[in-house]
Amino acid sequence: MEIDRNAARRATKLAAVVLCLVMAVQVVIVAVFTLGPHPLQSVTEVPAEPDAQAWDGAPSETLSLDRQQMTTPYGGGSVDNVTVQAVTNDTHVAFRLEWEDPTADTEIDEPDAYSDAAAIMLRSGSKPPVTMGANGEPVNIWYWRSSWQHSDADPGGDMYAYPHPDAETKPGEAAENPVSQSTNAQYGQNYYATGFGSLTNAETQPVAANGQRTDDGWAVVFQREHETAGDYDAVFEDGEQMYLTYAIWNGSADEANGEKSLSYQFLTLDPGDGTLSETDSADDEGANETDTNDSGVVASATTSARWAARAATNWPAAIILATGAAWLISYWRIRE
């Protein structure tokens, strides 16, 4: 069979156009359906300072916060959102939280004075209840308080001092309550909880924290080694997906204990592929009933998007077939 050279040249040009279009569609699909999850940035040295250069290129997620309305004392909600970043290396992991707060509340040396504070709640494996865990579902909580780091006076001052024949005593410090201590060398505290009212100081304290004022609020870094000896410490290992959520306290808004701004939505961290992303809001505890009713639609759309993204990244055969088919069809049509 003799080849029509003129038809072949024109068919080749059309096939080249089809090839370009197919590749462009692939790029668009990958861009659209892979927005959202962000890779956990790997760094040589995990930064302890909130203004370290390593944070400049780290992906971020911004979570909405709401008042605590699950148990007494209800309240909080003065902080609208918190922006979260994460970086890691072979030995350590760090999270950076930033939020707006026009007042720096660092002194608790008089009645009705409360400290600004922040916390991360973590659990490896399965998603815990947002109610600080539950029986059989312990969570790990990392906590930072501005008065530990930035107070100009003795945190607590004379407010908790009681007369004594020999000297003044502070029962919280005397009982070695970690929250009552005047200083905290690491500025961060490691806790466990199995539901509201069960917060327990962990025997091991591997968490360091560092908070700094920004132009309009606070930036706080939590840092920890991957491997720890605590019974319920978060596990940063391949195959163990991590669930995280956050709480912020604004001292000038009289927020303390249960009165806080918190996220009812979890972020997930996959230590295996380094992805930090939001969970579907309809799947989180604390979601509205209307969100629950729509969860099937959200899950279906999410599944379809993930399938399309995977298909878009494995198209070599499809590109070859599409280009070949375009050439053959064009050749025969032109030849006719």
PEUR-V102291 format. One record per helix or strand of 2 or more residues. SS is the DSSP state (alpha for helix, beta for strand). FROM is the first residue (numbers start at 0). LEN is the number of residues. If there is no record, write none. Layout:
ss=SS from=FROM len=LEN
ss=SS from=FROM len=LEN
//
This chain:
ss=alpha from=4 len=29
ss=beta from=37 len=2
ss=beta from=40 len=2
ss=alpha from=52 len=3
ss=beta from=59 len=5
ss=beta from=65 len=3
ss=beta from=80 len=8
ss=beta from=91 len=9
ss=beta from=116 len=8
ss=beta from=138 len=7
ss=alpha from=145 len=5
ss=alpha from=170 len=4
ss=alpha from=177 len=3
ss=beta from=187 len=6
ss=beta from=199 len=2
ss=beta from=207 len=6
ss=beta from=216 len=9
ss=beta from=240 len=9
ss=alpha from=250 len=3
ss=beta from=260 len=2
ss=beta from=266 len=4
ss=beta from=274 len=4
ss=alpha from=280 len=3
ss=alpha from=288 len=5
ss=alpha from=294 len=18
ss=alpha from=315 len=20
//
